[in-house]
């Protein structure tokens, strides 16, 4: 293979590596969001990647009131509601979105 052929092959591999790295980052973000929601006692129904990073998670949640039906063992959770999970300044964060996920994200 000549020099130009080697350069083209190397460029193609770098592009493939960038695509794979981006996919790995996206899957790690989705897994992390799912695990964080489940750790809070939520029932995760769906996880979708968000444009620009992070993940949207559709989940049923506990409200935190000790006398609520959701606090009983096997009690009915609230929702489902969408939450946006992301990282900011090296910290994991989540934001309530609502009953409907924003369009085009």
Secondary structure, 3 states (H helix, E strand, C coil): CCHHHHHHHHHHHHHHHHHHHHHHHHHHHHHHHHHHHHHCCCEEEEEEECCCCCEEEEEEECCCCCCCHHHCCCCCCEEEEEEEEEEECCEEEEEEEECCCCCCC
